[in-house]
Amino acid sequence: SRPSEILKKTILPVVDYQVCRSLYPNETTPDIFCAGEINGFTDVCRLDGGGPAAYSVE
């Protein structure tokens, strides 16, 4: 399929580092953060993993 011509966004919760590390032990390093719904359906668009993300600390 073709990429969307409309920019889309979603809000994903940040996943605890230790949880992320247990799920992805070979990909998790101290300089990254994981986000997403572990048991949910909200995700990035197909083939867009690794795209830019913004992280707001409140």
Residue frames as a rotation matrix with the C-alpha (Angstrom) as fourth column:
SER 1
0.575 0.818 0.000 0.00
0.818 -0.575 0.000 0.00
0.000 0.000 -1.000 0.00
ARG 2
-0.022 -0.545 0.838 1.03
0.460 -0.750 -0.475 3.63
0.888 0.375 0.267 -0.41
PRO 3
-0.746 -0.279 -0.605 2.01
0.666 -0.313 -0.677 5.91
0.000 -0.908 0.419 2.46
SER 4
0.359 0.899 -0.250 -0.66
0.905 -0.401 -0.140 8.26
-0.226 -0.176 -0.958 3.77
GLU 5
-0.241 -0.376 0.895 -0.52
0.604 -0.780 -0.165 11.83
0.759 0.501 0.415 2.50
ILE 6
0.540 0.484 0.688 -2.01
-0.298 -0.655 0.695 13.00
0.787 -0.581 -0.209 5.82
LEU 7
-0.611 -0.786 0.091 0.27
-0.300 0.124 -0.946 13.18
0.732 -0.605 -0.312 8.86
LYS 8
0.529 0.785 -0.323 -1.18
-0.016 0.390 0.921 11.06
0.848 -0.482 0.219 11.65
LYS 9
-0.545 -0.687 0.481 -0.40
-0.545 -0.145 -0.826 10.97
0.637 -0.712 -0.295 15.36
THR 10
0.470 0.637 -0.610 -1.25
0.205 0.594 0.778 8.99
0.858 -0.491 0.149 18.45
ILE 11
0.148 -0.395 0.907 -0.54
-0.918 -0.395 -0.022 9.15
0.367 -0.829 -0.421 22.16
LEU 12
0.386 -0.124 -0.914 1.29
0.100 0.991 -0.093 6.15
0.917 -0.056 0.395 23.58
PRO 13
0.951 -0.089 0.297 2.13
-0.308 -0.168 0.936 5.50
-0.033 -0.982 -0.187 27.22
VAL 14
0.006 -0.995 -0.102 5.81
-0.848 0.049 -0.528 5.17
0.530 0.089 -0.843 28.13
VAL 15
0.794 0.194 -0.577 6.67
0.013 0.942 0.335 1.61
0.608 -0.273 0.745 29.13
ASP 16
0.796 -0.506 0.332 8.81
-0.436 -0.099 0.895 1.03
-0.420 -0.857 -0.299 32.23
TYR 17
0.144 -0.849 -0.509 12.44
-0.976 -0.036 -0.216 0.42
0.165 0.528 -0.833 31.23
GLN 18
-0.654 -0.421 0.629 12.67
-0.586 0.807 -0.069 -2.95
-0.479 -0.414 -0.775 33.01
VAL 19
0.282 0.819 0.499 9.44
-0.045 0.531 -0.846 -4.14
-0.958 0.216 0.187 31.37
CYS 20
0.779 -0.046 -0.625 10.74
-0.613 -0.266 -0.744 -3.04
-0.132 0.963 -0.236 27.98
ARG 21
-0.231 -0.968 -0.094 14.06
-0.972 0.233 -0.010 -4.76
0.032 0.089 -0.996 28.61
SER 22
-0.448 0.115 0.886 12.30
-0.295 0.917 -0.269 -8.01
-0.844 -0.382 -0.377 29.53
LEU 23
0.623 0.756 0.200 10.25
0.010 0.249 -0.968 -7.87
-0.782 0.606 0.148 26.30
TYR 24
0.941 -0.330 0.075 13.10
0.039 -0.115 -0.993 -6.77
0.336 0.937 -0.096 24.00
PRO 25
0.754 -0.643 -0.134 16.38
0.239 0.077 0.968 -7.76
-0.612 -0.762 0.212 25.69
ASN 26
-0.044 -0.836 0.547 18.54
0.913 0.188 0.361 -7.46
-0.404 0.516 0.755 22.57
GLU 27
-0.009 0.118 0.993 17.18
0.747 -0.660 0.085 -4.09
0.665 0.742 -0.083 21.45
THR 28
0.893 0.448 0.044 16.91
0.289 -0.645 0.707 -2.23
0.345 -0.619 -0.705 24.77
THR 29
-0.251 -0.967 -0.044 19.78
0.775 -0.173 -0.607 0.10
0.580 -0.187 0.793 25.68
PRO 30
-0.237 0.139 -0.962 19.96
0.867 -0.417 -0.274 2.83
-0.439 -0.898 -0.021 28.36
ASP 31
-0.851 -0.175 -0.495 19.65
0.012 -0.949 0.315 5.62
-0.525 0.262 0.810 25.76
ILE 32
-0.746 0.666 -0.018 16.19
-0.027 -0.003 1.000 4.65
0.665 0.746 0.020 24.46
PHE 33
-0.650 0.646 0.401 12.66
-0.523 0.003 -0.852 4.64
-0.551 -0.764 0.336 25.80
CYS 34
-0.890 0.441 0.120 9.81
0.428 0.713 0.556 2.29
0.159 0.546 -0.823 24.94
ALA 35
-0.631 0.764 -0.136 6.27
-0.598 -0.591 -0.541 3.42
-0.494 -0.260 0.830 24.32
GLY 36
-0.582 0.532 -0.616 3.08
-0.453 0.416 0.788 1.63
0.675 0.737 -0.001 23.41
GLU 37
0.245 0.735 0.632 0.27
-0.967 0.232 0.105 -0.44
-0.069 -0.637 0.768 24.80
ILE 38
-0.735 -0.634 0.238 1.63
-0.631 0.769 0.102 -3.84
-0.248 -0.075 -0.966 25.73
ASN 39
-0.716 0.545 0.436 -1.82
0.478 0.838 -0.264 -5.47
-0.509 0.019 -0.860 25.58
GLY 40
0.108 0.788 -0.606 -3.55
-0.029 -0.607 -0.794 -2.87
-0.994 0.103 -0.042 23.42
PHE 41
0.391 0.185 0.902 -4.09
0.827 0.359 -0.432 -1.99
-0.403 0.915 -0.012 19.82
THR 42
0.962 -0.100 -0.253 -2.56
-0.174 -0.941 -0.290 1.49
-0.209 0.323 -0.923 19.46
ASP 43
0.250 -0.899 0.360 0.66
0.660 0.430 0.615 1.27
-0.708 0.083 0.701 17.49
VAL 44
-0.388 -0.441 -0.809 2.70
-0.365 -0.733 0.574 3.02
-0.846 0.518 0.123 14.86
CYS 45
0.594 0.571 -0.567 1.67
-0.724 0.072 -0.686 2.80
-0.351 0.818 0.456 11.23
ARG 46
0.839 -0.243 0.487 2.79
0.350 0.926 -0.140 -0.21
-0.417 0.288 0.862 9.23
LEU 47
0.362 -0.825 0.434 6.50
0.863 0.120 -0.490 0.01
0.353 0.552 0.756 8.31
ASP 48
0.478 -0.150 0.866 6.95
-0.105 -0.988 -0.114 3.14
0.872 -0.037 -0.488 10.47
GLY 49
0.896 -0.225 -0.384 8.72
0.439 0.306 0.845 1.57
-0.073 -0.925 0.373 13.43
GLY 50
-0.089 -0.985 -0.148 11.75
0.944 -0.130 0.303 3.62
-0.318 -0.113 0.941 14.35
GLY 51
0.131 0.215 0.968 10.15
0.610 -0.787 0.092 6.86
0.782 0.578 -0.234 13.19
PRO 52
-0.729 -0.476 0.492 10.61
-0.016 -0.707 -0.707 10.04
0.684 -0.524 0.508 15.23
ALA 53
0.217 0.765 -0.606 8.92
0.798 0.218 0.562 10.41
0.562 -0.606 -0.563 18.59
ALA 54
-0.248 -0.212 0.945 8.42
-0.333 -0.898 -0.289 13.31
0.910 -0.386 0.152 20.98
TYR 55
-0.062 0.136 -0.989 8.60
0.801 0.598 0.032 12.74
0.595 -0.790 -0.146 24.74
SER 56
0.049 0.180 0.983 7.16
-0.276 -0.943 0.186 15.26
0.960 -0.280 0.004 27.18
VAL 57
-0.544 -0.255 -0.799 8.18
0.685 0.415 -0.599 15.24
0.485 -0.873 -0.051 30.85
GLU 58
0.192 0.709 0.678 5.50
-0.022 -0.688 0.726 16.74
0.981 -0.154 -0.117 33.06
